[in-house]
Amino acid sequence: MAKATNGDRRRYWQVVIERQQASGQSIVGFCSKEKLAPATFHAWKRRLRRSRREAGQKAAQALLPVQVVDAVPIGAGKLEVEWPDGVVLRVQGCEAQIVDVVVTALAARPARRAHRC
């Protein structure tokens, strides 16, 4: 009989760990019933968890596609409104018409402090 490859052992232990989790039994009880060494079970569980974590880190380090767009549209401006109580509203990269509408609307209403979440 051919020796099992590392990939075969990984798949076997992944299935065993999933069966234990689905069984609702403790690891010791499951291993006793299946005639497995609990220490080996724990070692494979750690090894597989570490492999998944490392694979996730590699995926997080992957390059992502980006799209370059014009930095600032023509006619874009900056809006900054400061209330007497220190509340500041800053908006950048908006069109001048939007700045005019926001300033007009704010001038017509009393300022209210927003709740922070």
Secondary structure by P-SEA (a helix, b strand, c coil): cccccaaaaaaaaaaaaaaaaaacccaaaaaaaacccaaaaaaaaaaaaaaaaaaaaaaaacbbbbbbccccccccbbbbbbcccbbbbbbccccaaaaaaaaaaaaaccbbbbbcc
